Amino acid sequence: MVYTLAAEKITLEQLILLYGLELVDTEEFFREWQEDLPELTNIEKQLLDQIKAGYINLRNYPPLLENTVNTIVLSPLLFIGKFYLPPFHIKVEQSIEIETQDKQTIIKGRIDFLLLNQKFWVTVIESKQVAYSVEAGLDQILAYMLAAPQSQDVVFGMITSGGSFMFIKLLKGNPPRYATSDIFDVRNRGNELYHVLRILKHISQLTTSN
């Protein structure tokens, strides 16, 4: 009998049992969010400051749901980073399917934003209601990243609630291994959207150069 699981209901425990997924907690495994980050222009910083101000303003009028988060945070962030221009393009609500090696379990789901470069995944962006921690999306996004084409040995992802951001690196193999970045929060002092955009740019440079 083949069992089908919904990706939005999958748990880390199930991914560990089904795929042997392992968490790596050494800094050396995921240096891409910390080193060789590109600098931002003054214009980029000014636009990111406007995004932060708009987000904080709209937080005064809850509930701030997923579609609103996409409109006021994700879409402008991707626009400033030029992720709507070649060689990138975005597929929205992309279906995914992955099965275990014994072909007894299939995970199915849909991705909120799938950012692609020449048919390769650059980053998966999974937005959640702002009331939830970005941790709430970790199980689901890892299931999506495991479904990346086998030619993609390394997959990067990002989860955001609009106010918080976390990056993920998955190294596919036997077993697959993953690590996460720090969590960046818009309400922290300064503007941590600067860090988010720099990391996005760096990851995109790595993936387009391969």
C-alpha positions in Angstrom: 0.0 0.0 0.0 1.3 3.5 -0.9 0.6 6.2 1.7 0.1 9.9 0.6 0.9 12.7 2.9 0.1 16.4 2.5 3.3 18.5 2.6 1.5 21.2 4.7 0.9 18.6 7.4 4.2 16.8 7.4 6.4 16.9 10.5 10.1 16.9 11.1 9.7 13.6 12.9 8.2 12.1 9.8 10.9 13.5 7.5 13.5 12.0 9.8 11.8 8.6 9.8 11.1 8.5 6.1 14.3 10.1 4.7 16.8 10.0 7.5 17.0 13.8 7.5 19.7 15.1 9.7 20.3 18.6 11.3 23.8 19.9 11.1 24.7 22.4 13.8 28.3 23.3 12.8 28.9 26.8 11.4 31.1 25.4 8.6 28.1 23.6 7.0 26.2 26.7 6.2 28.6 29.6 5.7 26.7 31.1 2.7 24.5 33.3 4.9 27.5 34.7 6.8 30.4 35.2 4.4 31.1 37.1 1.1 27.8 39.0 1.2 27.5 41.7 -1.4 27.1 45.4 -0.3 23.8 47.2 -0.9 23.5 50.6 -2.6 22.0 53.6 -0.9 18.9 53.4 -3.0 18.4 49.7 -2.0 18.7 50.6 1.6 16.2 53.5 1.3 13.7 51.2 -0.3 14.2 48.5 2.4 13.6 51.2 5.0 10.3 52.0 3.3 9.3 48.3 3.4 10.1 48.2 7.1 8.1 51.3 7.9 5.2 50.0 5.8 5.2 46.6 7.6 5.3 48.2 11.1 2.5 50.5 10.1 0.3 47.7 8.9 1.0 45.6 12.0 -1.2 48.2 13.8 -4.2 46.8 11.9 -4.3 43.0 12.4 -4.8 40.4 11.2 -1.9 40.6 8.8 -2.4 37.5 6.7 -0.3 35.7 4.1 -1.5 37.6 1.0 -0.8 40.9 2.7 2.7 39.8 3.7 3.4 38.8 0.1 2.2 42.2 -1.1 4.0 44.5 1.4 7.2 42.5 2.1 8.1 39.6 -0.2 7.1 41.1 -3.6 9.0 44.4 -3.0 12.0 42.5 -1.6 12.2 40.4 -4.7 11.8 43.4 -6.9 14.6 45.4 -5.2 16.8 42.3 -5.6 16.0 42.1 -9.3 14.6 38.6 -9.0 11.9 39.3 -11.5 14.5 39.9 -14.2 16.5 37.3 -16.3 17.9 34.8 -15.5 15.3 34.5 -12.8 11.6 33.8 -13.0 8.9 32.9 -10.5 6.3 30.2 -10.5 3.6 30.7 -8.0 1.7 27.8 -6.3 3.9 25.1 -7.9 2.9 21.5 -7.2 5.5 19.1 -5.8 5.7 15.4 -5.2 8.3 13.3 -3.6 8.4 9.6 -2.7 10.5 7.6 -0.3 13.1 5.2 -1.6 10.9 2.2 -0.8 8.1 4.0 -2.8 5.7 3.3 0.0 5.0 7.0 0.9 4.4 10.0 -1.3 4.4 13.6 -0.1 2.4 16.1 -2.1 2.0 19.9 -1.7 2.1 23.3 -3.3 4.8 26.0 -2.9 3.8 29.6 -2.3 6.7 31.0 -4.3 9.2 29.0 -6.3 12.1 31.1 -7.6 13.8 29.5 -10.5 17.0 30.0 -12.6 17.3 27.9 -15.8 15.1 25.2 -14.3 17.1 25.1 -11.1 15.7 26.0 -7.8 17.4 29.1 -6.4 15.3 29.6 -3.2 12.0 28.5 -2.0 10.0 31.1 -0.2 7.3 29.9 2.2 5.2 32.7 3.8 3.1 32.1 6.9 0.6 34.2 8.8 2.6 36.8 10.8 1.1 35.4 14.0 3.2 32.3 13.6 6.9 31.8 14.1 8.9 31.1 11.0 9.7 27.8 12.7 6.1 26.8 11.9 7.1 26.5 8.2 10.3 24.5 8.6 8.8 21.1 8.3 6.9 22.0 5.1 9.7 23.8 3.3 12.1 21.0 4.0 9.6 18.6 2.4 9.5 20.9 -0.7 13.3 21.2 -0.8 13.7 17.4 -0.7 11.5 17.3 -3.9 14.1 19.4 -5.8 15.4 17.7 -9.0 18.1 15.1 -8.3 20.6 17.2 -10.2 20.3 19.8 -7.5 22.7 18.5 -4.8 22.4 21.7 -2.7 19.1 23.6 -2.3 18.5 26.8 -0.4 15.3 28.1 1.1 13.8 31.0 3.0 10.8 31.1 5.4 9.2 34.4 6.3 6.3 35.6 8.4 6.8 39.1 7.0 8.4 40.2 10.2 10.9 37.4 10.5 13.2 35.6 8.1 15.1 32.3 8.3 17.3 30.7 5.6 17.8 27.0 5.1 20.5 24.9 3.3 19.8 21.3 2.4 22.5 19.0 1.1 20.9 16.1 -0.6 22.5 12.7 -0.2 22.2 9.6 1.9 21.2 10.9 4.4 20.1 14.4 3.4 21.4 17.1 5.8 20.2 20.6 6.6 21.1 23.7 8.6 19.4 27.0 9.4 20.5 30.5 9.7 19.8 33.0 12.5 16.3 34.5 12.5 16.2 38.0 11.2 13.4 40.2 12.7 12.2 43.5 11.1 11.5 44.9 14.6 15.1 44.6 15.7 17.2 47.8 15.8 18.5 48.9 12.5 17.0 47.2 9.5 17.6 43.5 9.3 16.1 43.5 5.8 19.5 44.6 4.7 20.9 41.3 5.9 18.1 39.4 4.2 18.6 41.0 0.8 22.4 40.5 1.0 21.9 36.8 1.8 19.4 36.4 -1.0 21.8 38.1 -3.5 24.7 35.9 -2.4 22.7 32.7 -2.7 21.5 33.7 -6.1 25.0 34.4 -7.2 26.2 31.0 -6.1 23.4 29.1 -7.8 23.6 31.0 -11.1 27.4 30.4 -11.3 27.0 26.7 -11.1 
